[in-house]
Amino acid sequence: MRLLRNAWIFAAMAIVGAAVISHSAAAQDLSAADLLNPPASSWPGYHGDYSGRRHSKLTQITPRNVKNLGLAWAFQTNQNAPIKSSPLVVDGVMYFTVPDNVWAVDARSGHMIWHYTYPPNNGLHIGHRGVSMYKGSLFFTTPDAHLVSLDAKNGKVRWNVVIADSNKGYWTTLAPLIVSNHVLVGVSGDFDNLRGYIRSIDPETGKTQWDWYSTPPEGTPNSTTGGMTWMTGTYDPALNLVFWGTGNPTPVLTGSTRPGDNLYTCSIVALNPDTGKLVWAFQPSPHDTHDWDAVETPVLVDASFKGHPRKMLMQTSRNGYFFVLDRTTGESLLTTPFGPVNWALGIDKQGQPIPNPAKEPARDGRLIAPDEGGMTNFRSPSFDPSTGLFIVNAHPSYSIYFAKPEDGTYGWAGADYSLWGKGVLEAIDYQNGKIRWSHELGSGGSGAGVLTTDSGITFSGDAYGNVLALDTSNGKTLWHTGTGAPMLTSPITYELDGRQYVVIGTGGVLFAWALPQPTE
């Protein structure tokens, strides 16, 4: 009788679990309205919403009870590559990636619903930042620079199109940005004679709608190539503008063949998503010779600045400067360093740093701050509207840059040797650029992004694999837990059945934490 009863219990549990999973999978549909105003039960885009603020209105987890967080579930990918993606959550289903792989799991339990594997390819498997979704379809970039559309219910391929030629050295890692009926994708590639661009693709057919190029055609005299677009941009529906960062020029460490500012590399650009036309551009690093870029998240904030209401764009750039722009016009409101910076002579009238020619790479070496990895990089910042704090995972650092003329005019023609660097979470007051508090993350730095919530908590991770919950007002530690592996992604949060979850990937495992459920 006991065996029969146990068998009945296990069968019932399986039926209930299957019902939950099939219900979640069957409901998959993401409307344009959901992307404009994401419900608390979801995290429907790479940044959570279009603004890039990575701030949640959820308040169930508070500074007082966060110490009670416990592991709700964990999902093991069984892949050698670490998780770098920011998961999506739509209708109770979570989607996340590592190169060549997409998973759909139940966001309540972590049970796998389906797993898609892209065929073996010759792409650069450097990492992957996630999928995007529109209606019932997922959109996934591949290491060999394809865009694949999957059916969100079962992971079956709808279509597969080429974004760029991987044989030339292009690859793709970013999560696409969905704006209306446009799937916006960018490209990666550090080889000479490759032009960066943003492409708009029809979500139904996979056909190209427009391309915007960041540099002139290859072979244009005294010009550069480069300007790669390898991180996901942001969008203002009221202005109908997409904001995107671009990468460094090439040749990378030598600028003799590319005089001038090298537009539109190391730039923040505003584009019309319906036409791909450039509306304005701002260049954080004119004529870059240190392998920096300006792809870091362009964060959109509507608030008062110096006593006047403004529609602002904020970026902590890899070159060590914090920028606040009027995102309607691209006008500079504030430019200030957020750590040691020594490569610029000052700031011009447009708010752009003025490169110091004496700090270009040289045979006898040049001490440069920050190092090649930059004061920050791919890791996402967060903006907390109640405190006015822009919180970023920073990397104060120094390195020596060498030029090697015998290596030729093209190519890197030099090298960067890092000398020192540490990780620190910085809370920047956007009104004046002052650092209100900092929290050390460990030697060498951390790859974790940042999440803030309305309840006053900042979630991130340190250099040793610890997930952190800090008090947003002062940076003090409220809770931490070890995961056993470094963190290379950003936390997300969502609420299902009245329970708030915080999710982050470390190593090859996706972890979900929540408060204990009430007992009857």
Helices and strands as residue ranges (DSSP letters): H 2-26, H 32-36, E 55-56, G 66-68, E 70-76, E 88-90, E 93-98, E 101-106, E 112-117, E 132-134, E 137-141, E 146-151, E 157-162, G 166-168, E 177-179, E 182-186, E 197-201, E 208-213, E 225-226, E 234-236, E 241-245, E 249-250, E 268-271, E 278-282, E 299-305, E 308-316, E 321-326, E 332-337, E 344-347, E 353-355, G 357-359, E 366-368, E 382-384, E 389-394, E 397-403, G 405-407, E 414-429, E 435-443, E 451-453, E 457-461, E 466-471, E 477-482, E 492-496, E 499-506, E 509-514
